[in-house]
Amino acid sequence: MANDLTDADRAEKARHRRRALLALMLPILLGASGCMRSGRDAVSALSLDPMTTGSIAPLSADSEIMSDETVIGDLLGELTEDQLINPHPWSNALTGSAGVISDIVSQNDGATSCRVFQTTRHGFDGVALFNGRVCRLTTGAWGMDSFERAGS
């Protein structure tokens, strides 16, 4: 009679092991079958999706420089004559570009007041040196008259 209880206990333990193994393997097998059904392998799952959307228009390099021109022009217009001798850092949160304005020289040719300057521009396309000129408009605001990459 002792053998019967031992055999029954072993059979019960074996059934529990099989159920536990099935419970562990079933989610793995179902997940793997879903991947196989879609026809995608591990390599194709890592590839880039070629679909593009038009909801966010990327900025072009020209539009980024124009946006930087606005930031630089605004900063130069806010400076007093005494502040022109010091370099002034600038940054544009929209484009991520930054730089330092230096060599600011005030020019007055009668009715027009201008400021000639140099600035560095650290952007996605590298670091560059620019020469520029801002002039006071008839409205009293400052506008960018020229802004060109040095040496071009």
C-alpha positions in Angstrom: 0.0 0.0 0.0 2.9 2.4 0.6 4.0 2.0 -3.0 0.6 3.1 -4.3 0.7 6.3 -2.3 4.3 7.0 -3.4 3.4 6.3 -7.1 0.3 8.5 -6.9 2.4 11.3 -5.3 5.0 11.1 -8.0 2.3 11.1 -10.7 0.7 14.2 -9.1 4.1 16.0 -9.0 4.8 15.1 -12.7 1.4 16.6 -13.7 2.1 19.8 -11.8 5.5 20.0 -13.6 3.9 19.6 -17.0 1.2 22.2 -16.2 3.9 24.7 -15.0 6.0 24.0 -18.1 3.0 24.5 -20.3 2.0 27.7 -18.5 5.5 29.0 -19.1 5.9 27.9 -22.7 2.4 28.9 -23.9 2.9 32.7 -23.8 6.3 32.3 -25.5 4.9 30.1 -28.3 2.0 32.4 -28.8 4.2 35.5 -29.0 6.6 33.7 -31.4 3.7 32.6 -33.6 2.5 36.2 -33.8 5.9 37.3 -35.1 6.0 34.5 -37.6 2.5 35.3 -38.9 3.5 38.9 -39.6 6.4 37.7 -41.8 8.9 39.9 -40.0 12.2 38.5 -38.7 14.5 40.1 -36.1 16.5 42.0 -38.8 13.5 43.5 -40.5 12.0 44.5 -37.2 15.1 46.7 -36.6 14.9 48.5 -39.9 13.6 52.0 -40.3 10.0 52.6 -41.3 10.1 54.4 -44.7 6.8 56.1 -44.1 7.0 59.9 -43.8 4.4 62.3 -42.7 3.8 65.9 -43.5 2.8 67.0 -40.1 6.1 68.5 -39.1 8.0 70.3 -41.8 11.8 70.2 -41.2 13.7 73.5 -41.2 16.1 74.1 -44.1 19.5 75.4 -43.5 18.5 78.7 -45.0 15.5 79.1 -42.7 17.7 78.3 -39.7 20.2 80.9 -40.6 17.3 83.4 -41.2 16.0 82.6 -37.7 19.5 83.0 -36.2 19.7 86.4 -38.0 16.6 87.6 -36.2 18.0 86.5 -32.8 21.3 88.2 -33.5 19.7 91.4 -34.8 17.4 91.6 -31.8 20.4 91.3 -29.4 22.5 93.9 -31.3 19.5 96.3 -31.2 19.2 96.0 -27.4 22.8 96.9 -26.7 23.8 100.4 -25.6 26.9 102.1 -27.1 28.9 101.2 -24.0 28.1 97.5 -24.4 29.4 97.3 -27.9 33.1 96.8 -26.9 32.4 93.4 -25.2 31.6 90.1 -26.9 28.0 88.9 -26.5 26.9 85.3 -26.5 23.6 84.4 -28.3 21.5 81.2 -28.7 18.5 80.3 -30.6 16.2 77.8 -28.9 14.3 77.2 -32.1 17.3 76.0 -34.1 19.7 74.9 -31.4 22.3 77.2 -32.8 24.5 79.4 -30.7 27.5 81.7 -31.0 29.4 84.8 -29.8 29.0 88.3 -31.4 32.2 90.3 -31.4 34.0 93.1 -33.1 30.9 95.3 -33.0 31.5 98.7 -34.6 28.9 101.5 -34.7 28.6 103.4 -38.0 26.6 106.6 -38.5 26.2 107.9 -42.1 23.9 110.8 -41.5 20.4 109.6 -41.1 21.2 105.9 -40.8 22.7 104.2 -37.7 24.3 100.8 -38.3 26.3 98.2 -36.4 28.9 96.0 -38.2 29.8 92.8 -36.4 31.3 89.3 -36.6 29.7 86.3 -35.0 30.4 82.6 -34.7 27.6 80.2 -35.4 27.6 76.7 -33.9 24.9 74.8 -35.7 24.0 71.3 -36.9 26.1 72.0 -40.0 29.3 72.8 -38.0 31.0 76.0 -36.8 31.2 79.0 -39.1 32.2 82.7 -38.9 29.8 85.3 -40.2 30.1 89.0 -41.0 27.0 91.1 -40.7 25.5 94.5 -40.4 22.3 95.7 -38.7 20.7 99.1 -39.2 18.1 101.1 -37.4 14.9 101.3 -39.5 12.6 104.3 -39.8 10.3 102.5 -37.3 13.1 102.6 -34.7 13.6 98.8 -34.8 16.8 97.2 -35.9 16.9 95.1 -39.1 19.6 92.9 -40.6 21.1 94.6 -43.6 23.6 91.9 -44.4 24.6 88.5 -43.0 27.1 86.4 -44.9 29.6 83.6 -44.1 33.1 85.0 -43.8 35.2 84.2 -46.8 32.4 83.6 -49.2 
